[in-house]
Amino acid sequence: MNLQDLVRRSAAEAPDRTAVRFAGEELTYGELDAAADALGAVLSSLGAGAGERVLVWAPKGIGAVVASQAVLRTGAVHVPAGSAMPLDHVVRIARDCRPRVVCATARDLERIRGLLDPDTRYLDLDAPVSGSGTTPRVSVPPEDAAYILYTSGSTGRPKGVTISHAAVLAFAEWACRELDAGPEDRFANHAAFTFDLSLLDLYAAFRAGASVTLVPEGYAFAPDRLVDFVHSERVSVWYSVPSALVLMLRDGGLADRPPPPSLRAVLFAGEVLAVEYVRRLAAWSPARLLNLYGPTETNACTFHEVGPADLERDQPVPIGRATAGNRVRALAPDGSPAVAGQIGELVVEGPTVMVGYWGQAPVEGAYATGDLVRTREDGAFDYVGRKDSMAKVRGYRVEPGAVEAALESSPDVEAAAVVVAGEGLAAAMTAFVVLGSGARVGVLGIKRHAARHLPSYMIPDHVRFVGELPLTPNGKTDRLALAVQAGPGRDREETT
């Protein structure tokens, strides 16, 4: 079995059961199955097939779900790109993975045509699918790639995390077992389709024959709307970054309303959720609370269910033990296994680990996450922090070097350094910018330049102009000194 089979199986068993809901619209499993087959036939005629990549640059909605399923049915690899991504970023992704077909709205197709390889084919997602063709049956080995999810790279070039059918399916099956998911469940999809959290929402639902309700993009960090969504959509399984839950509790009045009887489980991942908010969630609802951990390269490779003892801690809840048959361990600096109380780097091997980065050698053996953890007496782990400079901002993993590279591509910028200060919802990215001689650009100009080259979550929160960047004794940028300066504050036009 692979991801091609999930919707087909549920459609055969219960064609009239709702599969996907969005903004008052819904598709049954039978309708989703037929729509994916029809669109897949068109994609096949354009050259999509085993091993080829199909880039879907689309707004979040039922159409994007149909497109993803259509791509997989052809045997091709689904490369999602968010509709809000700037053209420059989408082009960099496309030039890296060289898609056979690009699917987008008519407006976006006009913007990207001529910027890619001459043999690239294009599919207008606004145009109706003619006929009722059926995608030719393609046998895809489970170990073959299903998705390429792009993360920020340290040089400004996006890195494509290549994920197999088997990896997504192993995680979905684990989630279904752990949550005891069934056809009556309603999963909420909060994450963008470019974010690995969305794989649980979609494929655990499809594996269980349940329904998934998509959170509109405009709701993602609108606390009032998210709280209303949980109630009106009768959500049973919620999964999001902690920032969304914090906003719902702090600004959306989540705990001021009785919990919906449908809610069985609240899952969170992507960053640390302060124990204060874990306590508030536990006091509000009897739903299970699960803390999931894992970089995109491994999906969620560990999890911990919150219990009474966790609510007495002053520290964040543990990231716990392995999921989905993975094997996780912490290695001390000398390479030996970290003992209880010792800090080490978490390494992972097993079913959910990526194939590799697109265009690079496959992963062999254990994958080193770059995250530092403390081994607990019970063999589980507490998260400590990053081994390198990578940081989390509002649930997204951001490599400061990628932001710096984009800023330095401006003719007005001589040098830039980016640091992230704070944790969780308070985490903010500050760019220290040295302007070139004669440059007159201001904060707004810097942010506009960033918006032309980077997705919205990578645009610096604050910009500070400086005469020069501080250096360490060995001549490298002194990021510790900048982190001290990057405390709470507004953008600063003046040069310091």
C-alpha positions as CSV (number, residue, x, y, z in Angstrom):
1,M,0.0,0.0,0.0
2,N,1.1,3.6,-0.6
3,L,-0.5,7.0,-0.5
4,Q,-2.3,6.4,-3.8
5,D,-4.5,3.8,-2.2
6,L,-5.9,5.6,0.8
7,V,-8.6,7.7,-0.9
8,R,-9.4,4.9,-3.3
9,R,-10.0,2.4,-0.5
10,S,-12.2,4.8,1.6
11,A,-14.1,5.7,-1.6
12,A,-14.8,2.0,-2.2
13,E,-15.9,1.4,1.4
14,A,-18.0,4.5,2.0
15,P,-18.3,6.7,-1.2
16,D,-20.8,9.1,0.4
17,R,-18.8,9.8,3.6
18,T,-17.3,13.3,3.7
19,A,-13.6,13.4,3.0
20,V,-12.7,17.1,2.9
21,R,-14.5,20.3,4.1
22,F,-13.6,23.9,3.4
23,A,-15.5,27.1,3.7
24,G,-18.9,25.5,3.6
25,E,-17.9,23.3,0.6
26,E,-17.3,19.6,0.9
27,L,-16.3,16.5,-1.1
28,T,-17.3,13.0,-0.3
29,Y,-14.7,10.2,-0.7
30,G,-16.4,9.2,-3.9
31,E,-16.3,12.7,-5.3
32,L,-12.6,13.2,-4.3
33,D,-11.7,9.9,-5.9
34,A,-13.4,10.8,-9.2
35,A,-11.9,14.4,-9.2
36,A,-8.4,13.1,-8.5
37,D,-8.7,10.5,-11.3
38,A,-9.9,13.1,-13.8
39,L,-7.2,15.6,-13.0
40,G,-4.6,12.9,-12.8
41,A,-5.5,11.9,-16.4
42,V,-4.8,15.4,-17.5
43,L,-1.5,15.5,-15.7
44,S,-0.5,12.2,-17.2
45,S,-1.2,13.6,-20.7
46,L,1.2,16.4,-19.9
47,G,4.0,14.1,-18.9
48,A,3.5,13.6,-15.2
49,G,4.6,10.1,-14.3
50,A,6.8,8.0,-12.0
51,G,9.7,10.0,-10.7
52,E,8.6,13.3,-12.3
53,R,7.9,16.3,-10.1
54,V,4.7,18.3,-10.3
55,L,4.7,21.7,-8.5
56,V,1.3,22.8,-7.2
57,W,1.3,26.5,-6.5
58,A,-2.2,27.0,-5.2
59,P,-4.3,28.6,-2.5
60,K,-5.4,26.4,0.3
61,G,-8.6,24.7,-0.5
62,I,-10.3,21.6,-1.8
63,G,-8.8,22.2,-5.2
64,A,-5.3,21.9,-3.7
65,V,-6.3,18.6,-2.0
66,V,-7.6,17.2,-5.3
67,A,-4.4,18.3,-7.1
68,S,-2.2,16.6,-4.5
69,Q,-4.1,13.3,-4.9
70,A,-4.0,13.6,-8.6
71,V,-0.3,14.1,-8.7
72,L,0.3,11.0,-6.5
73,R,-1.9,8.9,-8.7
74,T,0.3,9.6,-11.7
75,G,3.3,8.3,-9.7
76,A,4.8,11.7,-9.7
77,V,6.2,13.6,-6.7
78,H,4.0,16.4,-5.2
79,V,5.9,19.6,-4.6
80,P,3.5,22.1,-2.8
81,A,4.0,25.8,-2.9
82,G,1.8,28.2,-1.0
83,S,-0.2,30.8,-2.9
84,A,1.3,33.6,-0.8
85,M,4.9,32.6,-1.7
86,P,6.6,35.3,-3.7
87,L,7.3,34.5,-7.3
88,D,11.1,34.6,-6.8
89,H,10.9,31.9,-4.1
90,V,8.7,29.7,-6.2
91,V,11.0,30.0,-9.2
92,R,14.0,29.0,-7.0
93,I,12.1,25.9,-5.9
94,A,11.1,25.1,-9.4
95,R,14.6,25.5,-10.8
96,D,15.9,23.2,-8.0
97,C,13.4,20.3,-8.5
98,R,12.8,20.9,-12.3
99,P,9.1,19.9,-12.3
100,R,7.6,18.3,-15.4
101,V,4.3,20.2,-14.8
102,V,3.5,23.4,-12.9
103,C,-0.1,23.7,-11.7
104,A,-1.3,27.1,-10.7
105,T,-4.1,29.7,-11.1
106,A,-4.3,31.4,-14.5
107,R,-2.9,34.6,-12.9
108,D,0.1,32.9,-11.4
109,L,0.8,30.8,-14.6
110,E,1.2,34.1,-16.5
111,R,3.7,35.3,-14.0
112,I,5.9,32.2,-14.1
113,R,5.8,31.2,-17.8
114,G,9.1,31.8,-19.5
115,L,11.1,31.7,-16.2
116,L,11.5,27.9,-16.1
117,D,12.9,25.2,-18.4
118,P,11.4,25.3,-21.9
119,D,10.1,21.8,-21.7
120,T,8.0,22.6,-18.5
121,R,4.3,22.1,-19.0
122,Y,1.6,24.1,-17.3
123,L,-1.9,23.3,-16.0
124,D,-4.4,26.0,-15.2
125,L,-6.2,25.1,-12.0
126,D,-8.9,27.7,-12.7
127,A,-10.0,25.8,-15.9
128,P,-12.6,23.1,-15.6
129,V,-11.3,19.5,-16.2
130,S,-12.7,18.4,-19.5
131,G,-14.1,14.8,-19.7
132,S,-14.0,12.2,-17.0
133,G,-10.7,10.5,-17.8
134,T,-9.1,8.0,-15.5
135,T,-5.5,8.1,-14.4
136,P,-3.6,5.1,-15.7
137,R,-2.8,2.8,-12.9
138,V,0.8,3.3,-11.9
139,S,2.6,1.0,-9.5
140,V,4.9,3.0,-7.2
141,P,7.2,1.3,-4.8
142,P,6.5,2.5,-1.2
143,E,10.1,3.7,-0.8
144,D,9.8,6.1,-3.8
145,A,9.3,9.8,-3.2
146,A,5.8,11.2,-2.7
147,Y,6.6,14.7,-1.5
148,I,9.3,17.3,-1.6
149,L,8.8,19.9,1.1
150,Y,11.1,22.9,0.9
151,T,12.8,24.5,3.9
152,S,15.1,27.5,4.1
153,G,18.7,26.7,3.3
154,S,21.8,28.4,4.9
155,T,22.9,29.8,1.6
156,G,19.6,31.3,0.5
157,R,18.9,28.3,-1.7
158,P,15.8,26.3,-0.6
159,K,16.4,22.7,0.5
160,G,14.0,20.0,-0.7
161,V,13.2,17.4,1.9
162,T,12.2,14.3,-0.1
163,I,9.7,12.1,1.7
164,S,8.6,8.7,0.6
165,H,5.2,7.1,0.4
166,A,6.3,4.7,3.1
167,A,7.4,7.5,5.5
168,V,4.1,9.4,5.3
169,L,2.0,6.2,5.5
170,A,4.0,4.9,8.5
171,F,3.4,8.2,10.4
172,A,-0.3,8.2,9.4
173,E,-0.8,4.7,10.6
174,W,0.9,5.4,13.9
175,A,-1.2,8.5,14.4
176,C,-4.4,6.5,13.7
177,R,-3.4,3.9,16.2
178,E,-2.3,6.4,18.9
179,L,-5.5,8.5,18.5
180,D,-7.8,5.5,17.9
181,A,-9.0,7.4,14.9
182,G,-12.2,6.3,13.1
183,P,-14.6,7.4,10.4
184,E,-16.5,9.6,12.8
185,D,-13.5,11.9,13.5
186,R,-13.0,15.4,12.1
187,F,-9.4,16.4,11.8
188,A,-8.6,20.1,11.6
189,N,-5.9,21.1,9.1
190,H,-4.3,24.3,10.5
191,A,-0.9,24.0,8.8
192,A,-0.1,25.1,5.3
193,F,0.4,22.2,2.8
194,T,4.0,23.2,2.5
195,F,4.5,22.4,6.2
196,D,5.0,18.8,7.4
197,L,2.3,19.1,10.1
198,S,-0.3,18.9,7.3
199,L,0.7,15.3,6.5
200,L,-0.9,14.1,9.7
201,D,-4.1,16.1,9.2
202,L,-4.6,14.8,5.6
203,Y,-3.3,11.3,5.7
204,A,-4.4,10.1,9.1
205,A,-7.9,11.3,8.1
206,F,-7.7,9.4,4.8
207,R,-6.2,6.3,6.5
208,A,-9.1,6.3,9.0
209,G,-11.8,7.1,6.5
210,A,-12.4,10.3,8.6
211,S,-12.9,13.8,7.4
212,V,-10.5,16.7,7.4
213,T,-11.7,20.3,7.6
214,L,-9.2,22.9,6.2
215,V,-8.6,26.1,8.2
216,P,-8.7,29.0,5.8
217,E,-5.4,30.8,5.3
218,G,-6.8,34.0,6.7
219,Y,-7.7,32.2,9.9
220,A,-4.2,30.8,10.6
221,F,-3.4,33.3,13.3
222,A,-6.8,35.0,13.8
223,P,-7.6,33.8,17.4
224,D,-11.3,34.6,17.4
225,R,-11.9,32.8,14.1
226,L,-9.9,29.8,15.2
227,V,-11.9,29.4,18.4
228,D,-15.2,29.7,16.4
229,F,-13.8,27.2,13.9
230,V,-13.1,24.5,16.6
231,H,-16.7,24.8,17.8
232,S,-18.6,25.3,14.5
233,E,-16.8,22.5,12.7
234,R,-17.1,20.1,15.6
235,V,-13.4,19.3,15.5
236,S,-12.3,16.1,17.2
237,V,-8.5,16.2,16.5
238,W,-6.7,19.5,16.5
239,Y,-3.0,19.8,15.4
240,S,-1.1,23.0,15.1
241,V,2.0,25.0,16.1
242,P,1.9,26.2,19.8
243,S,1.7,29.8,18.7
244,A,-1.8,29.3,17.4
245,L,-2.9,27.7,20.7
246,V,-1.4,30.5,22.6
247,L,-3.3,33.1,20.6
248,M,-6.5,31.2,21.0
249,L,-6.1,31.1,24.8
250,R,-4.7,34.6,25.2
251,D,-6.6,36.6,22.7
252,G,-9.4,34.4,21.4
253,G,-11.2,33.5,24.6
254,L,-10.8,29.7,24.0
255,A,-11.0,28.9,27.7
256,D,-13.9,31.2,28.3
257,R,-16.2,28.9,26.4
258,P,-17.0,25.3,27.4
259,P,-14.9,22.8,25.3
260,P,-16.8,21.3,22.4
261,P,-17.9,17.7,23.3
262,S,-16.4,16.5,20.0
263,L,-12.8,17.5,20.9
264,R,-10.8,14.3,21.8
265,A,-7.2,15.3,21.2
266,V,-5.1,18.5,20.9
267,L,-1.7,18.0,19.3
268,F,1.0,20.6,19.1
269,A,4.5,20.6,17.5
270,G,7.0,22.9,15.8
271,E,8.2,24.9,18.8
272,V,8.1,24.9,22.6
273,L,4.7,25.5,24.3
274,A,5.2,27.2,27.6
275,V,3.9,25.1,30.5
276,E,1.6,27.9,31.6
277,Y,-0.4,27.4,28.4
278,V,-0.3,23.6,28.8
279,R,-1.9,24.0,32.2
280,R,-4.6,26.3,30.8
281,L,-5.4,23.7,28.1
282,A,-5.6,20.9,30.6
283,A,-7.9,22.9,32.9
284,W,-10.1,23.8,30.0
285,S,-10.7,20.5,28.3
286,P,-10.4,16.8,29.2
287,A,-9.1,16.1,25.6
288,R,-5.8,14.4,25.4
289,L,-2.8,16.7,25.0
290,L,0.1,15.4,22.9
291,N,3.4,17.2,22.4
292,L,5.0,16.1,19.1
293,Y,8.6,16.7,18.1
294,G,10.6,16.3,14.9
295,P,12.2,18.3,12.1
296,T,10.7,18.1,8.6
297,E,13.4,15.5,7.8
298,T,11.9,13.0,10.2
299,N,8.3,14.2,10.5
300,A,7.3,13.9,14.2
301,C,9.7,11.3,15.4
302,T,8.9,11.5,19.2
303,F,5.8,12.4,21.2
304,H,4.7,12.8,24.8
305,E,1.2,12.7,26.2
306,V,0.8,15.4,28.9
307,G,0.0,13.9,32.4
308,P,-0.6,15.4,35.8
309,A,3.1,15.4,36.7
310,D,3.9,17.5,33.7
311,L,1.6,20.3,35.0
312,E,3.7,20.6,38.1
313,R,6.9,21.2,36.1
314,D,8.5,24.6,35.7
315,Q,10.0,23.5,32.4
316,P,8.3,22.6,29.1
317,V,6.8,19.2,28.8
318,P,9.1,16.4,27.5
319,I,9.3,15.6,23.8
320,G,9.0,12.0,25.0
321,R,9.7,8.7,23.1
322,A,9.8,7.5,19.5
323,T,6.8,7.3,17.2
324,A,6.0,5.0,14.3
325,G,8.8,2.4,14.9
326,N,11.6,5.0,14.8
327,R,14.7,4.6,16.8
328,V,15.9,7.7,18.6
329,R,18.9,8.3,20.8
330,A,21.0,11.2,22.1
331,L,24.7,11.2,21.4
332,A,27.2,13.0,23.7
333,P,29.9,15.2,22.1
334,D,32.3,12.2,22.1
335,G,29.7,10.1,20.2
336,S,28.8,7.9,23.1
337,P,25.1,7.5,24.1
338,A,24.1,10.3,26.5
339,V,23.2,8.9,30.0
340,A,20.4,10.2,32.2
341,G,20.8,13.9,32.9
342,Q,23.3,14.4,30.1
343,I,22.8,16.6,27.0
344,G,23.4,15.2,23.6
345,E,22.3,15.6,19.9
346,L,19.2,13.7,19.0
347,V,19.7,11.2,16.1
348,V,16.9,9.3,14.4
349,E,16.6,6.3,12.1
350,G,13.5,4.5,11.0
351,P,10.4,4.6,8.9
352,T,9.6,8.3,8.9
353,V,13.1,9.6,8.1
354,M,13.4,11.4,4.7
355,V,14.9,9.8,1.6
356,G,17.3,12.7,1.5
357,Y,17.5,16.3,0.2
358,W,16.5,16.6,-3.4
359,G,19.5,16.4,-5.7
360,Q,21.8,15.1,-2.9
361,A,22.9,11.7,-1.8
362,P,20.2,9.6,0.1
363,V,20.4,9.5,3.9
364,E,22.3,6.5,5.1
365,G,22.1,5.4,8.7
366,A,20.8,7.7,11.4
367,Y,19.9,11.3,10.7
368,A,21.4,13.8,13.1
369,T,18.8,16.4,13.8
370,G,21.0,19.2,15.1
371,D,18.8,19.5,18.2
372,L,20.1,19.1,21.7
373,V,18.1,17.1,24.2
374,R,18.6,15.9,27.8
375,T,18.1,12.2,28.4
376,R,15.6,11.6,31.2
377,E,15.7,8.8,33.8
378,D,12.8,7.0,32.1
379,G,14.6,7.0,28.8
380,A,12.6,9.8,27.2
381,F,13.9,13.2,26.3
382,D,13.6,16.9,27.2
383,Y,14.2,19.4,24.4
384,V,17.1,21.8,25.1
385,G,17.8,23.8,21.9
386,R,19.5,24.0,18.6
387,K,23.0,22.8,18.0
388,D,23.5,25.4,15.3
389,S,22.0,28.8,14.5
390,M,18.7,27.6,13.1
391,A,15.7,28.9,14.9
392,K,12.0,28.5,15.1
393,V,9.8,31.6,14.5
394,R,6.0,31.0,14.8
395,G,6.4,27.3,14.2
396,Y,8.5,27.7,11.1
397,R,12.1,26.6,11.0
398,V,14.2,29.5,9.8
399,E,17.9,29.5,8.8
400,P,19.2,33.1,9.4
401,G,21.7,32.6,6.6
402,A,18.9,32.3,4.1
403,V,17.4,35.6,5.2
404,E,20.8,37.3,5.2
405,A,21.4,36.1,1.6
406,A,18.1,37.6,0.5
407,L,18.8,40.9,2.2
408,E,22.3,41.1,0.8
409,S,21.0,40.6,-2.7
410,S,19.7,44.2,-2.5
411,P,22.0,46.8,-4.2
412,D,21.4,49.0,-1.2
413,V,22.7,46.5,1.4
414,E,26.4,46.0,2.0
415,A,26.1,43.4,4.7
416,A,23.4,41.9,6.9
417,A,23.2,39.6,9.9
418,V,20.0,38.1,11.3
419,V,19.4,36.8,14.8
420,V,16.3,35.4,16.6
421,A,15.6,36.4,20.2
422,G,12.9,35.1,22.5
423,E,11.1,31.8,22.5
424,G,7.7,30.5,21.4
425,L,5.2,33.2,20.5
426,A,7.7,35.9,21.6
427,A,10.4,34.8,19.2
428,A,11.2,37.6,16.8
429,M,13.7,37.9,14.0
430,T,15.9,41.0,13.9
431,A,18.0,42.0,10.8
432,F,21.1,44.2,11.4
433,V,21.8,45.9,8.1
434,V,24.8,47.8,6.9
435,L,23.8,50.0,4.0
436,G,26.0,50.7,1.0
437,S,27.5,54.1,0.3
438,G,24.8,56.6,-0.7
439,A,21.9,54.2,0.0
440,R,18.8,55.9,1.2
441,V,16.5,52.9,1.8
442,G,14.5,52.7,5.0
443,V,13.0,49.9,7.1
444,L,10.0,49.6,4.8
445,G,12.2,49.3,1.7
446,I,14.2,46.5,3.3
447,K,11.1,44.6,4.2
448,R,9.7,45.1,0.8
449,H,12.9,43.7,-0.8
450,A,12.7,40.7,1.6
451,A,9.0,40.1,0.6
452,R,10.0,39.9,-3.0
453,H,12.5,37.1,-2.3
454,L,11.2,35.2,0.8
455,P,8.0,33.6,2.1
456,S,6.2,35.8,4.6
457,Y,7.4,33.8,7.7
458,M,11.0,34.7,6.8
459,I,10.6,38.4,6.6
460,P,12.4,40.0,9.6
461,D,10.2,41.3,12.4
462,H,12.6,44.2,13.1
463,V,15.3,46.0,11.0
464,R,18.1,47.9,12.7
465,F,20.6,49.9,10.7
466,V,24.2,49.7,11.9
467,G,27.5,51.3,10.7
468,E,29.2,47.9,10.9
469,L,28.7,44.4,12.2
470,P,30.5,43.4,15.4
471,L,33.2,40.7,14.9
472,T,34.7,38.0,17.1
473,P,38.5,37.8,17.5
474,N,38.6,35.3,14.6
475,G,36.9,37.7,12.3
476,K,33.4,36.2,12.2
477,T,30.2,38.1,12.9
478,D,29.7,38.2,16.6
479,R,26.1,36.9,16.8
480,L,26.1,36.7,20.5
481,A,26.7,40.5,20.7
482,L,23.9,41.0,18.2
483,A,21.5,38.8,20.1
484,V,22.0,41.0,23.2
485,Q,21.1,44.0,21.1
486,A,18.1,42.2,19.6
487,G,16.0,42.4,22.7
488,P,12.5,43.8,22.6
489,G,12.2,47.0,20.5
490,R,11.0,48.6,17.4
491,D,12.6,48.9,14.0
492,R,15.4,51.5,14.2
493,E,16.1,53.8,11.3
494,E,19.1,55.4,12.9
495,T,22.6,54.0,12.5
496,T,24.1,52.7,15.7
